[in-house]
Amino acid sequence: MKINSNEPILGIGIAAKKLGVSPELLRLYEREGLVKSHRARSGHRYYSEEDLLWVECLREQINQHKLNIAGIKVLLDLCHCWDFKNGCPNTTCDNCKNHEEFMIKAQEYVESKLS
């Protein structure tokens, strides 16, 4: 049986553990509008493998490119090269020939707005 990568089957605790982050951080990303969890009738949050890929992409921007949440929001508003809001599989980022140039320009723009 093959599991659909868009199927929200991972509870917040398991998702956080797989990502190496706390459940509180996932809740923060949701409050900030960076992640949208799938909710059960009980209110419990569930995540798909695609959701986890998206969070990994966010974490890469934070850890490797030193963007904060405000910077990521600006980047998402500027972004037209990728459809970040529907997920950012690493293959998309790695294969985009404009990725490095875009990241440099986006980071400069974010830094100018935040200083």
N, C-alpha and C positions, 0 to 999 in steps of 0.2 A: 504494500500500500504506500503510495507516494503522497507526501504531505504538501499541500499548496503553500508556497512561501508567503502568500498574502493572508493566510488563515491565522487569525489571532488566537493562539493556543497557549501562549506563555504568560503566566501571571507576573505581576510586577516584581516579585521577589526573585523568581527564576530569571527573568529578563535582566534585572540589575546584576545578578550574579554572573550571567554569561558575558555581560558588558564590562564587568569589573568596576561598577559604580554602585552607589546606594540607591535604594528605592526613592529616597527623598530627592535625589538629583533628577530622576525621571519625572517626578511630580513637579519640580521646578521648571523643567523644560516644557512640560505641558501647560503650566500656568503662564509661561512666557510666550506660548503659541508656537513653539518650535517642534513639538511632538504632539500628535493626537492619538491617544490611546483608544482602544475599543472597549466599551463598557458593557458588562453583563447587566442583567436586570437588577442584580444585587448591588451594582455600583462598583464591583471589582474591575480593575484595569487589566486588559489583556493586550499582548503585543504579538505581532507576526515577525517572522525572520526578516522581512523587508523593513519593518519598523526598526529592528535592531541595526540593520545596515545603515539606515538614515542616522540613527544616534551615533554610530561609529564615525560617520562622516562629520557630524557636528563636533564630536570629540577631537577629530583630526584638526579641524579648524581652530579649536581652542588650544590644544596642546602643541601642535606643530607650527601653526601660523599665528599663534598668540592673540587670537581674537577673543573678545568677551561676548556675552550674550547680546549686548547692544550692537556690537560690531557685526555679529552674525545676522542680526535683523536687517541692518543696512545692506549687508552683502546680498541677502536674499531679495531685498527690494530692487537692488541694482542688477541682479543676475538675469541674463537672458541667454547665456550660453548653454545652461543646463536647466532642466525642469526640476530644480531642487525640491520643490514643494511636494512632488510625488515620489521622492526618494532619490538617493544619490548612490547608486551602486559604484563601487570602486573602479570597475572596468570603465565606466563613463568618464570618471575623473582622470584616470590614467591615460585614456586614449584621446582626450581632447587636446589638440596641439596648442590651443590658446590658454590652457589651464594655468601654466606658470606666469605668463604675462598678465592674465586676468587677475590672478591672486595678488600679484605685486601692485597693480593699479588699484584693486579693491582695498588692499591693506593701507595704501597711502591715503586713499579717500577716507576710509574709516578713521585713521589716525588724525587727519586734518579736521574731521567733524567732532572728534572727541577731545581735542586739545584746546 
